Amino acid sequence: MAEYCYCRMLVVERTAWTEKNAGRRFVSCVYSKRGCKYFRWVEGPICERGREVIRGLLRRIENREEEKEIVKTQRERKP
Ligand SMILES: [Zn+2]
């Protein structure tokens, strides 16, 4: 069934990547950045175990990104 937000647009499904709700899906307005506050969780709270796993994965990705940045700056420094 179609779901519409306050400005009568079809809502879009997204995934939250915050510490508290990592991986939890929600729907919101396409124009949420323009001020439409429509918001609804699609699923219940993530279980503690799942949250831990996702948090660990996120941290791993962050570390990778940092490593990449370091390698990049080191490369750029070489003549
Ligand atoms: Zn809207």
N, CA, C, O and the ligand as a Tripos MOL2 file, in Angstrom:
@<TRIPOS>MOLECULE
protein
  317   315    80     0     0
PROTEIN
NO_CHARGES

@<TRIPOS>ATOM
      1 N           0.8460   -1.2010    0.0000 N.3       1 MET1
      2 CA          0.0000    0.0000    0.0000 C.3       1 MET1
      3 C           0.8820    1.2530    0.0000 C.2       1 MET1
      4 O           1.8630    1.3480    0.7370 O.2       1 MET1
      5 N           0.5060    2.1870   -0.8330 N.am      2 ALA2
      6 CA          1.3110    3.4140   -0.9300 C.3       2 ALA2
      7 C           1.1680    4.2470    0.3390 C.2       2 ALA2
      8 O           0.1000    4.3130    0.9470 O.2       2 ALA2
      9 N           2.2550    4.8680    0.7120 N.am      3 GLU3
     10 CA          2.2570    5.7050    1.9060 C.3       3 GLU3
     11 C           2.7200    7.1050    1.5190 C.2       3 GLU3
     12 O           3.7020    7.2730    0.7960 O.2       3 GLU3
     13 N           1.9980    8.1010    2.0110 N.am      4 TYR4
     14 CA          2.3300    9.4730    1.6460 C.3       4 TYR4
     15 C           2.7150   10.3040    2.8650 C.2       4 TYR4
     16 O           2.2240   10.0730    3.9700 O.2       4 TYR4
     17 N           3.5860   11.2580    2.6500 N.am      5 CYS5
     18 CA          4.0270   12.1050    3.7490 C.3       5 CYS5
     19 C           3.1490   13.3390    3.8630 C.2       5 CYS5
     20 O           2.1030   13.4350    3.2210 O.2       5 CYS5
     21 N           3.5880   14.2880    4.6930 N.am      6 TYR6
     22 CA          2.7920   15.4940    4.9330 C.3       6 TYR6
     23 C           2.6370   16.3600    3.6840 C.2       6 TYR6
     24 O           1.6360   17.0600    3.5310 O.2       6 TYR6
     25 N           3.6370   16.3110    2.7830 N.am      7 CYS7
     26 CA          3.4960   17.1150    1.5590 C.3       7 CYS7
     27 C           2.9690   16.2750    0.4000 C.2       7 CYS7
     28 O           3.1290   16.6350   -0.7660 O.2       7 CYS7
     29 N           2.3380   15.1490    0.7370 N.am      8 ARG8
     30 CA          1.6740   14.2870   -0.2250 C.3       8 ARG8
     31 C           2.5850   13.6890   -1.2820 C.2       8 ARG8
     32 O           2.1840   13.4850   -2.4270 O.2       8 ARG8
     33 N           3.8030   13.4160   -0.8840 N.am      9 MET9
     34 CA          4.7290   12.7290   -1.7780 C.3       9 MET9
     35 C           4.8000   11.2850   -1.3190 C.2       9 MET9
     36 O           4.5460   10.9840   -0.1530 O.2       9 MET9
     37 N           5.1480   10.3880   -2.2400 N.am     10 LEU10
     38 CA          5.3410    8.9930   -1.8550 C.3      10 LEU10
     39 C           6.5780    8.9270   -0.9590 C.2      10 LEU10
     40 O           7.6120    9.5100   -1.2820 O.2      10 LEU10
     41 N           6.4730    8.2310    0.1430 N.am     11 VAL11
     42 CA          7.6240    8.1520    1.0470 C.3      11 VAL11
     43 C           8.6960    7.2360    0.4560 C.2      11 VAL11
     44 O           8.3940    6.3780   -0.3730 O.2      11 VAL11
     45 N           9.9200    7.4130    0.8740 N.am     12 VAL12
     46 CA         11.0030    6.5460    0.4320 C.3      12 VAL12
     47 C          11.5570    5.7830    1.6290 C.2      12 VAL12
     48 O          11.5740    6.2840    2.7540 O.2      12 VAL12
     49 N          12.0060    4.5680    1.3640 N.am     13 GLU13
     50 CA         12.5640    3.7600    2.4400 C.3      13 GLU13
     51 C          14.0660    3.9840    2.5010 C.2      13 GLU13
     52 O          14.7500    3.9570    1.4770 O.2      13 GLU13
     53 N          14.5670    4.2030    3.6930 N.am     14 ARG14
     54 CA         16.0010    4.4070    3.8850 C.3      14 ARG14
     55 C          16.4790    3.5340    5.0300 C.2      14 ARG14
     56 O          15.6850    2.9080    5.7320 O.2      14 ARG14
     57 N          17.7740    3.5060    5.2020 N.am     15 THR15
     58 CA         18.3620    2.7570    6.3090 C.3      15 THR15
     59 C          19.1340    3.7200    7.2020 C.2      15 THR15
     60 O          19.9400    4.5170    6.7210 O.2      15 THR15
     61 N          18.8870    3.6420    8.4710 N.am     16 ALA16
     62 CA         19.5930    4.5070    9.4170 C.3      16 ALA16
     63 C          20.9890    3.9510    9.6760 C.2      16 ALA16
     64 O          21.1780    2.7370    9.7440 O.2      16 ALA16
     65 N          21.9570    4.8410    9.8190 N.am     17 TRP17
     66 CA         23.3200    4.3980   10.1180 C.3      17 TRP17
     67 C          23.8550    5.0990   11.3550 C.2      17 TRP17
     68 O          25.0570    5.3350   11.4730 O.2      17 TRP17
     69 N          22.9790    5.4250   12.2550 N.am     18 THR18
     70 CA         23.4240    6.0270   13.5010 C.3      18 THR18
     71 C          23.8340    4.9090   14.4540 C.2      18 THR18
     72 O          23.4370    3.7570   14.2780 O.2      18 THR18
     73 N          24.6210    5.2530   15.4540 N.am     19 GLU19
     74 CA         25.0710    4.2720   16.4480 C.3      19 GLU19
     75 C          23.8930    3.5250   17.0570 C.2      19 GLU19
     76 O          23.9180    2.3030   17.2050 O.2      19 GLU19
     77 N          22.8720    4.2800   17.4020 N.am     20 LYS20
     78 CA         21.7330    3.7190   18.1220 C.3      20 LYS20
     79 C          20.8510    2.8380   17.2430 C.2      20 LYS20
     80 O          20.2840    1.8500   17.7100 O.2      20 LYS20
     81 N          20.7430    3.1990   15.9830 N.am     21 ASN21
     82 CA         19.8290    2.4670   15.1040 C.3      21 ASN21
     83 C          20.4830    1.9640   13.8330 C.2      21 ASN21
     84 O          19.8720    1.9730   12.7640 O.2      21 ASN21
     85 N          21.7010    1.5330   13.9470 N.am     22 ALA22
     86 CA         22.4350    1.0650   12.7740 C.3      22 ALA22
     87 C          21.7010   -0.0580   12.0730 C.2      22 ALA22
     88 O          21.3960   -1.0910   12.6690 O.2      22 ALA22
     89 N          21.4240    0.1560   10.8120 N.am     23 GLY23
     90 CA         20.8100   -0.8860   10.0030 C.3      23 GLY23
     91 C          19.2880   -0.9170   10.0600 C.2      23 GLY23
     92 O          18.6560   -1.7090    9.3600 O.2      23 GLY23
     93 N          18.6970   -0.0590   10.8890 N.am     24 ARG24
     94 CA         17.2450   -0.0680   11.0350 C.3      24 ARG24
     95 C          16.5940    0.7380    9.9140 C.2      24 ARG24
     96 O          17.0020    1.8630    9.6250 O.2      24 ARG24
     97 N          15.5900    0.1550    9.2970 N.am     25 ARG25
     98 CA         14.9580    0.8240    8.1660 C.3      25 ARG25
     99 C          13.8410    1.7570    8.6040 C.2      25 ARG25
    100 O          13.1570    1.5170    9.5990 O.2      25 ARG25
    101 N          13.6760    2.8170    7.8440 N.am     26 PHE26
    102 CA         12.5930    3.7590    8.1210 C.3      26 PHE26
    103 C          12.1240    4.3850    6.8200 C.2      26 PHE26
    104 O          12.8190    4.3310    5.8050 O.2      26 PHE26
    105 N          10.9480    4.9730    6.8590 N.am     27 VAL27
    106 CA         10.4880    5.7050    5.6900 C.3      27 VAL27
    107 C          10.4050    7.1770    6.0420 C.2      27 VAL27
    108 O          10.0870    7.5430    7.1730 O.2      27 VAL27
    109 N          10.6930    8.0070    5.0720 N.am     28 SER28
    110 CA         10.5810    9.4440    5.2740 C.3      28 SER28
    111 C          10.3060   10.0990    3.9320 C.2      28 SER28
    112 O          10.2640    9.4370    2.8950 O.2      28 SER28
    113 N          10.1210   11.3990    3.9720 N.am     29 CYS29
    114 CA          9.8020   12.1680    2.7740 C.3      29 CYS29
    115 C          11.0290   12.2870    1.8660 C.2      29 CYS29
    116 O          12.1680   12.3300    2.3320 O.2      29 CYS29
    117 N          10.7660   12.3390    0.5650 N.am     30 VAL30
    118 CA         11.8590   12.5530   -0.3920 C.3      30 VAL30
    119 C          12.5100   13.9010   -0.0980 C.2      30 VAL30
    120 O          13.7090   14.0970   -0.2990 O.2      30 VAL30
    121 N          11.6730   14.8260    0.3860 N.am     31 TYR31
    122 CA         12.1640   16.1880    0.6470 C.3      31 TYR31
    123 C          12.4250   16.4400    2.1290 C.2      31 TYR31
    124 O          12.2910   17.5710    2.5960 O.2      31 TYR31
    125 N          12.7930   15.4020    2.8660 N.am     32 SER32
    126 CA         13.0170   15.5620    4.3070 C.3      32 SER32
    127 C          14.0260   16.6690    4.6030 C.2      32 SER32
    128 O          13.9480   17.3340    5.6350 O.2      32 SER32
    129 N          14.9740   16.8570    3.6830 N.am     33 LYS33
    130 CA         15.9830   17.8960    3.9060 C.3      33 LYS33
    131 C          15.4020   19.2910    3.7390 C.2      33 LYS33
    132 O          15.9820   20.2790    4.1910 O.2      33 LYS33
    133 N          14.2370   19.3580    3.0780 N.am     34 ARG34
    134 CA         13.6070   20.6650    2.8910 C.3      34 ARG34
    135 C          12.6140   20.9680    4.0040 C.2      34 ARG34
    136 O          11.9070   21.9750    3.9550 O.2      34 ARG34
    137 N          12.5600   20.1050    5.0010 N.am     35 GLY35
    138 CA         11.7510   20.4290    6.1670 C.3      35 GLY35
    139 C          10.5430   19.5520    6.4420 C.2      35 GLY35
    140 O           9.8660   19.7440    7.4530 O.2      35 GLY35
    141 N          10.2480   18.5780    5.5550 N.am     36 CYS36
    142 CA          9.1120   17.6930    5.8130 C.3      36 CYS36
    143 C           9.5120   16.7100    6.9060 C.2      36 CYS36
    144 O          10.5030   15.9920    6.7740 O.2      36 CYS36
    145 N           8.7410   16.6820    7.9750 N.am     37 LYS37
    146 CA          9.1300   15.8990    9.1520 C.3      37 LYS37
    147 C           8.5310   14.4980    9.1910 C.2      37 LYS37
    148 O           8.6060   13.8120   10.2110 O.2      37 LYS37
    149 N           7.9380   14.0770    8.0770 N.am     38 TYR38
    150 CA          7.3180   12.7650    8.0920 C.3      38 TYR38
    151 C           8.3800   11.6940    8.3390 C.2      38 TYR38
    152 O           9.4300   11.6850    7.6970 O.2      38 TYR38
    153 N           8.0900   10.7920    9.2780 N.am     39 PHE39
    154 CA          9.0580    9.7770    9.6450 C.3      39 PHE39
    155 C           8.3750    8.5950   10.3120 C.2      39 PHE39
    156 O           7.5120    8.7790   11.1710 O.2      39 PHE39
    157 N           8.7500    7.4000    9.9300 N.am     40 ARG40
    158 CA          8.1980    6.2170   10.5910 C.3      40 ARG40
    159 C           9.1890    5.0640   10.4660 C.2      40 ARG40
    160 O           9.7050    4.7930    9.3820 O.2      40 ARG40
    161 N           9.4440    4.3990   11.5640 N.am     41 TRP41
    162 CA         10.2970    3.2090   11.5080 C.3      41 TRP41
    163 C           9.5420    2.1180   10.7890 C.2      41 TRP41
    164 O           8.3430    1.9450   11.0050 O.2      41 TRP41
    165 N          10.2330    1.3730    9.9280 N.am     42 VAL42
    166 CA          9.6020    0.2700    9.2150 C.3      42 VAL42
    167 C           9.6070   -0.9700   10.0940 C.2      42 VAL42
    168 O           8.6680   -1.7660   10.0710 O.2      42 VAL42
    169 N          10.6540   -1.1220   10.8560 N.am     43 GLU43
    170 CA         10.7730   -2.2880   11.7190 C.3      43 GLU43
    171 C          11.0070   -1.8710   13.1650 C.2      43 GLU43
    172 O          11.3370   -0.7220   13.4560 O.2      43 GLU43
    173 N          10.8320   -2.8110   14.0370 N.am     44 GLY44
    174 CA         11.0470   -2.5520   15.4550 C.3      44 GLY44
    175 C          12.5130   -2.3200   15.7440 C.2      44 GLY44
    176 O          13.3520   -2.4300   14.8490 O.2      44 GLY44
    177 N          12.8290   -1.9990   16.9900 N.am     45 PRO45
    178 CA         14.2310   -1.7550   17.3510 C.3      45 PRO45
    179 C          15.1050   -2.9560   17.0120 C.2      45 PRO45
    180 O          14.6700   -4.1030   17.1110 O.2      45 PRO45
    181 N          16.3220   -2.6820   16.6180 N.am     46 ILE46
    182 CA         17.2860   -3.7370   16.2960 C.3      46 ILE46
    183 C          17.6890   -4.4050   17.6080 C.2      46 ILE46
    184 O          17.8660   -3.7300   18.6220 O.2      46 ILE46
    185 N          17.8330   -5.7110   17.5900 N.am     47 CYS47
    186 CA         18.2390   -6.4000   18.8070 C.3      47 CYS47
    187 C          19.6910   -6.0420   19.1430 C.2      47 CYS47
    188 O          20.4780   -5.7110   18.2570 O.2      47 CYS47
    189 N          20.0230   -6.1100   20.3960 N.am     48 GLU48
    190 CA         21.3470   -5.6710   20.8720 C.3      48 GLU48
    191 C          22.4790   -6.3630   20.1210 C.2      48 GLU48
    192 O          23.4760   -5.7310   19.7700 O.2      48 GLU48
    193 N          22.3280   -7.6390   19.8810 N.am     49 ARG49
    194 CA         23.3720   -8.4240   19.2070 C.3      49 ARG49
    195 C          23.5960   -7.8930   17.7780 C.2      49 ARG49
    196 O          24.7310   -7.6610   17.3620 O.2      49 ARG49
    197 N          22.5130   -7.7120   17.0540 N.am     50 GLY50
    198 CA         22.6140   -7.2210   15.6840 C.3      50 GLY50
    199 C          23.2670   -5.8550   15.6450 C.2      50 GLY50
    200 O          24.0670   -5.5580   14.7570 O.2      50 GLY50
    201 N          22.9150   -5.0230   16.6210 N.am     51 ARG51
    202 CA         23.4430   -3.6770   16.6780 C.3      51 ARG51
    203 C          24.9590   -3.6990   16.8850 C.2      51 ARG51
    204 O          25.7090   -2.9420   16.2690 O.2      51 ARG51
    205 N          25.3750   -4.5970   17.7780 N.am     52 GLU52
    206 CA         26.8040   -4.7490   18.0600 C.3      52 GLU52
    207 C          27.5650   -5.1310   16.7870 C.2      52 GLU52
    208 O          28.6210   -4.5790   16.4790 O.2      52 GLU52
    209 N          26.9920   -6.0970   16.0590 N.am     53 VAL53
    210 CA         27.6470   -6.5890   14.8460 C.3      53 VAL53
    211 C          27.7910   -5.4500   13.8340 C.2      53 VAL53
    212 O          28.8620   -5.2460   13.2620 O.2      53 VAL53
    213 N          26.7000   -4.7140   13.6230 N.am     54 ILE54
    214 CA         26.7230   -3.6270   12.6480 C.3      54 ILE54
    215 C          27.6810   -2.5240   13.0900 C.2      54 ILE54
    216 O          28.4110   -1.9580   12.2760 O.2      54 ILE54
    217 N          27.6680   -2.2280   14.3810 N.am     55 ARG55
    218 CA         28.5720   -1.1910   14.8930 C.3      55 ARG55
    219 C          30.0250   -1.5780   14.6340 C.2      55 ARG55
    220 O          30.8450   -0.7450   14.2510 O.2      55 ARG55
    221 N          30.3260   -2.8600   14.8500 N.am     56 GLY56
    222 CA         31.6710   -3.3610   14.6080 C.3      56 GLY56
    223 C          32.0540   -3.2090   13.1440 C.2      56 GLY56
    224 O          33.1720   -2.8120   12.8160 O.2      56 GLY56
    225 N          31.0970   -3.5350   12.2610 N.am     57 LEU57
    226 CA         31.3550   -3.4230   10.8270 C.3      57 LEU57
    227 C          31.6000   -1.9720   10.4370 C.2      57 LEU57
    228 O          32.5090   -1.6720    9.6630 O.2      57 LEU57
    229 N          30.7820   -1.0750   10.9790 N.am     58 LEU58
    230 CA         30.9310    0.3490   10.6670 C.3      58 LEU58
    231 C          32.3050    0.8430   11.0880 C.2      58 LEU58
    232 O          32.9620    1.5920   10.3660 O.2      58 LEU58
    233 N          32.7300    0.4070   12.2770 N.am     59 ARG59
    234 CA         34.0360    0.8320   12.7690 C.3      59 ARG59
    235 C          35.1410    0.3230   11.8450 C.2      59 ARG59
    236 O          36.1130    1.0220   11.5610 O.2      59 ARG59
    237 N          34.9610   -0.9200   11.3840 N.am     60 ARG60
    238 CA         35.9630   -1.5050   10.5040 C.3      60 ARG60
    239 C          36.0600   -0.6980    9.2030 C.2      60 ARG60
    240 O          37.1520   -0.4260    8.7060 O.2      60 ARG60
    241 N          34.8980   -0.3250    8.6660 N.am     61 ILE61
    242 CA         34.8800    0.4680    7.4330 C.3      61 ILE61
    243 C          35.5680    1.8080    7.6750 C.2      61 ILE61
    244 O          36.3630    2.2580    6.8500 O.2      61 ILE61
    245 N          35.2670    2.4380    8.7950 N.am     62 GLU62
    246 CA         35.8770    3.7260    9.1210 C.3      62 GLU62
    247 C          37.3990    3.6090    9.1750 C.2      62 GLU62
    248 O          38.1190    4.4530    8.6420 O.2      62 GLU62
    249 N          37.8750    2.5510    9.8280 N.am     63 ASN63
    250 CA         39.3210    2.3420    9.9090 C.3      63 ASN63
    251 C          39.9390    2.1940    8.5220 C.2      63 ASN63
    252 O          41.0070    2.7360    8.2400 O.2      63 ASN63
    253 N          39.2380    1.4420    7.6550 N.am     64 ARG64
    254 CA         39.7110    1.2690    6.2900 C.3      64 ARG64
    255 C          39.8530    2.6180    5.6010 C.2      64 ARG64
    256 O          40.8670    2.9110    4.9670 O.2      64 ARG64
    257 N          38.8150    3.4270    5.7430 N.am     65 GLU65
    258 CA         38.8100    4.7360    5.0880 C.3      65 GLU65
    259 C          39.9930    5.5700    5.5820 C.2      65 GLU65
    260 O          40.6560    6.2540    4.8020 O.2      65 GLU65
    261 N          40.2420    5.5010    6.8850 N.am     66 GLU66
    262 CA         41.3600    6.2510    7.4430 C.3      66 GLU66
    263 C          42.6770    5.7540    6.8730 C.2      66 GLU66
    264 O          43.5440    6.5430    6.4990 O.2      66 GLU66
    265 N          42.8160    4.4290    6.8100 N.am     67 GLU67
    266 CA         44.0320    3.8470    6.2500 C.3      67 GLU67
    267 C          44.2450    4.3260    4.8290 C.2      67 GLU67
    268 O          45.3500    4.7020    4.4410 O.2      67 GLU67
    269 N          43.1580    4.3050    4.0560 N.am     68 LYS68
    270 CA         43.2290    4.7430    2.6560 C.3      68 LYS68
    271 C          43.7150    6.1850    2.5790 C.2      68 LYS68
    272 O          44.5560    6.5230    1.7460 O.2      68 LYS68
    273 N          43.1860    7.0180    3.4440 N.am     69 GLU69
    274 CA         43.5650    8.4370    3.4540 C.3      69 GLU69
    275 C          45.0560    8.5940    3.7490 C.2      69 GLU69
    276 O          45.7550    9.3850    3.1160 O.2      69 GLU69
    277 N          45.5190    7.8180    4.7250 N.am     70 ILE70
    278 CA         46.9370    7.8950    5.0950 C.3      70 ILE70
    279 C          47.8070    7.4810    3.9070 C.2      70 ILE70
    280 O          48.7820    8.1540    3.5720 O.2      70 ILE70
    281 N          47.4350    6.3560    3.2730 N.am     71 VAL71
    282 CA         48.2020    5.8720    2.1180 C.3      71 VAL71
    283 C          48.2090    6.9370    1.0280 C.2      71 VAL71
    284 O          49.2410    7.2160    0.4180 O.2      71 VAL71
    285 N          47.0460    7.5220    0.7970 N.am     72 LYS72
    286 CA         46.9060    8.5340   -0.2500 C.3      72 LYS72
    287 C          47.8250    9.7380    0.0120 C.2      72 LYS72
    288 O          48.5320   10.2010   -0.8830 O.2      72 LYS72
    289 N          47.7970   10.2270    1.2440 N.am     73 THR73
    290 CA         48.6220   11.4100    1.5520 C.3      73 THR73
    291 C          50.0930   11.0630    1.4690 C.2      73 THR73
    292 O          50.9120   11.8870    1.0610 O.2      73 THR73
    293 N          50.4320    9.8200    1.8620 N.am     74 GLN74
    294 CA         51.8410    9.4200    1.7680 C.3      74 GLN74
    295 C          52.2780    9.3690    0.3080 C.2      74 GLN74
    296 O          53.3830    9.7880   -0.0380 O.2      74 GLN74
    297 N          51.3930    8.8490   -0.5430 N.am     75 ARG75
    298 CA         51.7170    8.7570   -1.9700 C.3      75 ARG75
    299 C          51.8840   10.1490   -2.5760 C.2      75 ARG75
    300 O          52.7990   10.4110   -3.3570 O.2      75 ARG75
    301 N          50.9770   11.0130   -2.1890 N.am     76 GLU76
    302 CA         51.0030   12.3580   -2.7660 C.3      76 GLU76
    303 C          52.2660   13.1300   -2.3660 C.2      76 GLU76
    304 O          52.7360   14.0230   -3.0700 O.2      76 GLU76
    305 N          52.7850   12.7400   -1.2030 N.am     77 ARG77
    306 CA         53.9610   13.4500   -0.7150 C.3      77 ARG77
    307 C          55.2230   13.0950   -1.5220 C.2      77 ARG77
    308 O          56.1600   13.8850   -1.6350 O.2      77 ARG77
    309 N          55.2050   11.8670   -2.0780 N.am     78 LYS78
    310 CA         56.3900   11.4340   -2.8480 C.3      78 LYS78
    311 C          56.5410   12.2970   -4.1020 C.2      78 LYS78
    312 O          55.5370   12.6810   -4.7020 O.2      78 LYS78
    313 N          57.7320   12.5970   -4.4930 N.am     79 PRO79
    314 CA         57.9380   13.4310   -5.6770 C.3      79 PRO79
    315 C          57.5350   12.7180   -6.9860 C.2      79 PRO79
    316 O          57.6530   13.2970   -8.0660 O.2      79 PRO79
    317 ZN          7.0360   15.3620    2.5760 Zn       80 ZN80
@<TRIPOS>BOND
     1     1     2 1
     2     2     3 1
     3     3     4 2
     4     3     5 am
     5     5     6 1
     6     6     7 1
     7     7     8 2
     8     7     9 am
     9     9    10 1
    10    10    11 1
    11    11    12 2
    12    11    13 am
    13    13    14 1
    14    14    15 1
    15    15    16 2
    16    15    17 am
    17    17    18 1
    18    18    19 1
    19    19    20 2
    20    19    21 am
    21    21    22 1
    22    22    23 1
    23    23    24 2
    24    23    25 am
    25    25    26 1
    26    26    27 1
    27    27    28 2
    28    27    29 am
    29    29    30 1
    30    30    31 1
    31    31    32 2
    32    31    33 am
    33    33    34 1
    34    34    35 1
    35    35    36 2
    36    35    37 am
    37    37    38 1
    38    38    39 1
    39    39    40 2
    40    39    41 am
    41    41    42 1
    42    42    43 1
    43    43    44 2
    44    43    45 am
    45    45    46 1
    46    46    47 1
    47    47    48 2
    48    47    49 am
    49    49    50 1
    50    50    51 1
    51    51    52 2
    52    51    53 am
    53    53    54 1
    54    54    55 1
    55    55    56 2
    56    55    57 am
    57    57    58 1
    58    58    59 1
    59    59    60 2
    60    59    61 am
    61    61    62 1
    62    62    63 1
    63    63    64 2
    64    63    65 am
    65    65    66 1
    66    66    67 1
    67    67    68 2
    68    67    69 am
    69    69    70 1
    70    70    71 1
    71    71    72 2
    72    71    73 am
    73    73    74 1
    74    74    75 1
    75    75    76 2
    76    75    77 am
    77    77    78 1
    78    78    79 1
    79    79    80 2
    80    79    81 am
    81    81    82 1
    82    82    83 1
    83    83    84 2
    84    83    85 am
    85    85    86 1
    86    86    87 1
    87    87    88 2
    88    87    89 am
    89    89    90 1
    90    90    91 1
    91    91    92 2
    92    91    93 am
    93    93    94 1
    94    94    95 1
    95    95    96 2
    96    95    97 am
    97    97    98 1
    98    98    99 1
    99    99   100 2
   100    99   101 am
   101   101   102 1
   102   102   103 1
   103   103   104 2
   104   103   105 am
   105   105   106 1
   106   106   107 1
   107   107   108 2
   108   107   109 am
   109   109   110 1
   110   110   111 1
   111   111   112 2
   112   111   113 am
   113   113   114 1
   114   114   115 1
   115   115   116 2
   116   115   117 am
   117   117   118 1
   118   118   119 1
   119   119   120 2
   120   119   121 am
   121   121   122 1
   122   122   123 1
   123   123   124 2
   124   123   125 am
   125   125   126 1
   126   126   127 1
   127   127   128 2
   128   127   129 am
   129   129   130 1
   130   130   131 1
   131   131   132 2
   132   131   133 am
   133   133   134 1
   134   134   135 1
   135   135   136 2
   136   135   137 am
   137   137   138 1
   138   138   139 1
   139   139   140 2
   140   139   141 am
   141   141   142 1
   142   142   143 1
   143   143   144 2
   144   143   145 am
   145   145   146 1
   146   146   147 1
   147   147   148 2
   148   147   149 am
   149   149   150 1
   150   150   151 1
   151   151   152 2
   152   151   153 am
   153   153   154 1
   154   154   155 1
   155   155   156 2
   156   155   157 am
   157   157   158 1
   158   158   159 1
   159   159   160 2
   160   159   161 am
   161   161   162 1
   162   162   163 1
   163   163   164 2
   164   163   165 am
   165   165   166 1
   166   166   167 1
   167   167   168 2
   168   167   169 am
   169   169   170 1
   170   170   171 1
   171   171   172 2
   172   171   173 am
   173   173   174 1
   174   174   175 1
   175   175   176 2
   176   175   177 am
   177   177   178 1
   178   178   179 1
   179   179   180 2
   180   179   181 am
   181   181   182 1
   182   182   183 1
   183   183   184 2
   184   183   185 am
   185   185   186 1
   186   186   187 1
   187   187   188 2
   188   187   189 am
   189   189   190 1
   190   190   191 1
   191   191   192 2
   192   191   193 am
   193   193   194 1
   194   194   195 1
   195   195   196 2
   196   195   197 am
   197   197   198 1
   198   198   199 1
   199   199   200 2
   200   199   201 am
   201   201   202 1
   202   202   203 1
   203   203   204 2
   204   203   205 am
   205   205   206 1
   206   206   207 1
   207   207   208 2
   208   207   209 am
   209   209   210 1
   210   210   211 1
   211   211   212 2
   212   211   213 am
   213   213   214 1
   214   214   215 1
   215   215   216 2
   216   215   217 am
   217   217   218 1
   218   218   219 1
   219   219   220 2
   220   219   221 am
   221   221   222 1
   222   222   223 1
   223   223   224 2
   224   223   225 am
   225   225   226 1
   226   226   227 1
   227   227   228 2
   228   227   229 am
   229   229   230 1
   230   230   231 1
   231   231   232 2
   232   231   233 am
   233   233   234 1
   234   234   235 1
   235   235   236 2
   236   235   237 am
   237   237   238 1
   238   238   239 1
   239   239   240 2
   240   239   241 am
   241   241   242 1
   242   242   243 1
   243   243   244 2
   244   243   245 am
   245   245   246 1
   246   246   247 1
   247   247   248 2
   248   247   249 am
   249   249   250 1
   250   250   251 1
   251   251   252 2
   252   251   253 am
   253   253   254 1
   254   254   255 1
   255   255   256 2
   256   255   257 am
   257   257   258 1
   258   258   259 1
   259   259   260 2
   260   259   261 am
   261   261   262 1
   262   262   263 1
   263   263   264 2
   264   263   265 am
   265   265   266 1
   266   266   267 1
   267   267   268 2
   268   267   269 am
   269   269   270 1
   270   270   271 1
   271   271   272 2
   272   271   273 am
   273   273   274 1
   274   274   275 1
   275   275   276 2
   276   275   277 am
   277   277   278 1
   278   278   279 1
   279   279   280 2
   280   279   281 am
   281   281   282 1
   282   282   283 1
   283   283   284 2
   284   283   285 am
   285   285   286 1
   286   286   287 1
   287   287   288 2
   288   287   289 am
   289   289   290 1
   290   290   291 1
   291   291   292 2
   292   291   293 am
   293   293   294 1
   294   294   295 1
   295   295   296 2
   296   295   297 am
   297   297   298 1
   298   298   299 1
   299   299   300 2
   300   299   301 am
   301   301   302 1
   302   302   303 1
   303   303   304 2
   304   303   305 am
   305   305   306 1
   306   306   307 1
   307   307   308 2
   308   307   309 am
   309   309   310 1
   310   310   311 1
   311   311   312 2
   312   311   313 am
   313   313   314 1
   314   314   315 1
   315   315   316 2
@<TRIPOS>SUBSTRUCTURE
     1 MET1         2 RESIDUE 1 A MET
     2 ALA2         6 RESIDUE 1 A ALA
     3 GLU3        10 RESIDUE 1 A GLU
     4 TYR4        14 RESIDUE 1 A TYR
     5 CYS5        18 RESIDUE 1 A CYS
     6 TYR6        22 RESIDUE 1 A TYR
     7 CYS7        26 RESIDUE 1 A CYS
     8 ARG8        30 RESIDUE 1 A ARG
     9 MET9        34 RESIDUE 1 A MET
    10 LEU10       38 RESIDUE 1 A LEU
    11 VAL11       42 RESIDUE 1 A VAL
    12 VAL12       46 RESIDUE 1 A VAL
    13 GLU13       50 RESIDUE 1 A GLU
    14 ARG14       54 RESIDUE 1 A ARG
    15 THR15       58 RESIDUE 1 A THR
    16 ALA16       62 RESIDUE 1 A ALA
    17 TRP17       66 RESIDUE 1 A TRP
    18 THR18       70 RESIDUE 1 A THR
    19 GLU19       74 RESIDUE 1 A GLU
    20 LYS20       78 RESIDUE 1 A LYS
    21 ASN21       82 RESIDUE 1 A ASN
    22 ALA22       86 RESIDUE 1 A ALA
    23 GLY23       90 RESIDUE 1 A GLY
    24 ARG24       94 RESIDUE 1 A ARG
    25 ARG25       98 RESIDUE 1 A ARG
    26 PHE26      102 RESIDUE 1 A PHE
    27 VAL27      106 RESIDUE 1 A VAL
    28 SER28      110 RESIDUE 1 A SER
    29 CYS29      114 RESIDUE 1 A CYS
    30 VAL30      118 RESIDUE 1 A VAL
    31 TYR31      122 RESIDUE 1 A TYR
    32 SER32      126 RESIDUE 1 A SER
    33 LYS33      130 RESIDUE 1 A LYS
    34 ARG34      134 RESIDUE 1 A ARG
    35 GLY35      138 RESIDUE 1 A GLY
    36 CYS36      142 RESIDUE 1 A CYS
    37 LYS37      146 RESIDUE 1 A LYS
    38 TYR38      150 RESIDUE 1 A TYR
    39 PHE39      154 RESIDUE 1 A PHE
    40 ARG40      158 RESIDUE 1 A ARG
    41 TRP41      162 RESIDUE 1 A TRP
    42 VAL42      166 RESIDUE 1 A VAL
    43 GLU43      170 RESIDUE 1 A GLU
    44 GLY44      174 RESIDUE 1 A GLY
    45 PRO45      178 RESIDUE 1 A PRO
    46 ILE46      182 RESIDUE 1 A ILE
    47 CYS47      186 RESIDUE 1 A CYS
    48 GLU48      190 RESIDUE 1 A GLU
    49 ARG49      194 RESIDUE 1 A ARG
    50 GLY50      198 RESIDUE 1 A GLY
    51 ARG51      202 RESIDUE 1 A ARG
    52 GLU52      206 RESIDUE 1 A GLU
    53 VAL53      210 RESIDUE 1 A VAL
    54 ILE54      214 RESIDUE 1 A ILE
    55 ARG55      218 RESIDUE 1 A ARG
    56 GLY56      222 RESIDUE 1 A GLY
    57 LEU57      226 RESIDUE 1 A LEU
    58 LEU58      230 RESIDUE 1 A LEU
    59 ARG59      234 RESIDUE 1 A ARG
    60 ARG60      238 RESIDUE 1 A ARG
    61 ILE61      242 RESIDUE 1 A ILE
    62 GLU62      246 RESIDUE 1 A GLU
    63 ASN63      250 RESIDUE 1 A ASN
    64 ARG64      254 RESIDUE 1 A ARG
    65 GLU65      258 RESIDUE 1 A GLU
    66 GLU66      262 RESIDUE 1 A GLU
    67 GLU67      266 RESIDUE 1 A GLU
    68 LYS68      270 RESIDUE 1 A LYS
    69 GLU69      274 RESIDUE 1 A GLU
    70 ILE70      278 RESIDUE 1 A ILE
    71 VAL71      282 RESIDUE 1 A VAL
    72 LYS72      286 RESIDUE 1 A LYS
    73 THR73      290 RESIDUE 1 A THR
    74 GLN74      294 RESIDUE 1 A GLN
    75 ARG75      298 RESIDUE 1 A ARG
    76 GLU76      302 RESIDUE 1 A GLU
    77 ARG77      306 RESIDUE 1 A ARG
    78 LYS78      310 RESIDUE 1 A LYS
    79 PRO79      314 RESIDUE 1 A PRO
    80 ZN80       317 GROUP 0 **** ****
